[in-house]
Amino acid sequence: MIACIDPFHAIAISREAHRLEAEGRSILHMEFGQPSTGAPAAAIAAAHDILDSDPMGYWESPALKNRIARLYDERHGVTVDPERILLTCGASPGLVLALSCLFAPGAKVATARPGYVAYRNTLKALYLEAVEVDCGPADRYQISAAALRKLDPAPDGLILASPANPTGTIIPAEELAAIAQVCAQRGVRIVSDEIYHGLSYGEPAHSMLEYAPGAIIVNSFSKYFSMAGWRLGWIVVPPDLIDAARARMGNLFLTPPSLAQHAGLIAMDCVEELEGHVATYRRNRQLLLEALPALGLREIAPPDGAFYIYADVGHLTHDSLSFCQKLLRETGVAAAPGIDFDPVDGQRHIRFSFAVSTDRVEDAIARMIPWFAAQGCEEA
């Protein structure tokens, strides 16, 4: 039987947004989790030089792997052998590699609900069973050690994300340690999606490698490094899975683009420019948090990191996809429907990405205040 994969509805929203834009409409793209900025200037300059001097080909950059290993030492105090790092064509292939290395078809893998749509659908595509754990406001929309302890039977695996998509919530260090302990006791293998590391607005996010050395870590240059279109990421695998991961990478994906690897190495040291992006996201986040009550959106997930606002609009709709379509048509603001992230309660939620320029966030707020007020009148 062929696996049935659900659509990613935000893609349909974006397609319609671009159609309207082509017709001359002013569209504010807050539907996708991608920075509106490009790669760091020095990385782009290096890429131009490489295009003129290197024919390129299938390649895995030793220098980039060494630099990524140094990142774990600098950020987390964790020593990682560069040979445990596999460079990938972004985080999505990294997730496929991780799951296919760890689990046979039929295995049960726990995920938080709400959670990134591709977790559920990648599990389906690999004939794995998603065990979605309801994580609402009382849990700060994050999975906990207590929730994992209650699962009976214990799942074979766990996909963890901190900061998370769509909520931006971060799991505190002590809770990560407790989760690692429960997983070790119950034989649960961990895949930790750390793609939003570097994007936090209070305490920095911790890597699961600090607490579970046997976890597989998935990361990417798409978010903090502002290189979504370059299709470059990595996974960190434990020693017992290196051969299996390399075999899958070589057969399924070969290598990530050579040009992206050259640029990525330079991007990792463009700290001042990258932290400037984070400062912009911090301003945008604050603007939205201050404006949301005027829109009637008072129940939101705590956006500790990443660049998302996940808001409850249940007082206005129980069809988040239609709601986002109407919002787009009538205001030009593109947002993602919660149904992508939560098949149970997502109809009453929407997600805004604030990885855009501050003037666009201000414009979006100005457009949405009267629109949301009108929706309240219509509901009444």
Salt bridges, closest charged atoms under 4 A:
ASP6 OD2 - ARG120 NE 3.94
ASP6 OD2 - LYS124 NZ 2.77
GLU16 OE2 - ARG19 NH2 2.56
GLU21 OE1 - HIS18 ND1 3.57
GLU21 OE1 - HIS29 NE2 2.89
GLU23 OE2 - ARG19 NH1 2.47
GLU31 OE2 - HIS29 ND1 2.87
ASP54 OD2 - HIS262 NE2 3.35
GLU60 OE1 - LYS65 NZ 3.83
GLU60 OE1 - ARG246 NH1 3.36
GLU74 OE1 - ARG67 NH1 3.58
GLU74 OE2 - ARG70 NH1 2.68
GLU83 OE2 - LYS65 NZ 3.73
GLU83 OE1 - ARG246 NH2 3.39
GLU129 OE1 - LYS108 NZ 3.54
GLU132 OE2 - ARG120 NH1 3.44
ASP134 OD1 - ARG113 NH2 3.77
GLU194 OE1 - HIS197 ND1 3.82
GLU210 OE2 - HIS76 ND1 2.89
GLU210 OE1 - HIS206 ND1 2.92
ASP240 OD2 - ARG189 NH1 3.99
ASP269 OD1 - ARG67 NH2 2.97
ASP304 OD2 - ARG140 NH2 2.54
ASP312 OD1 - ARG348 NH2 3.15
ASP312 OD2 - HIS349 NE2 3.98
ASP340 OD1 - HIS9 ND1 3.04
ASP342 OD1 - ARG113 NH1 3.03
ASP345 OD2 - ARG113 NH1 3.53
ASP363 OD1 - ARG367 NE 3.04
GLU378 OE1 - LYS326 NZ 3.07
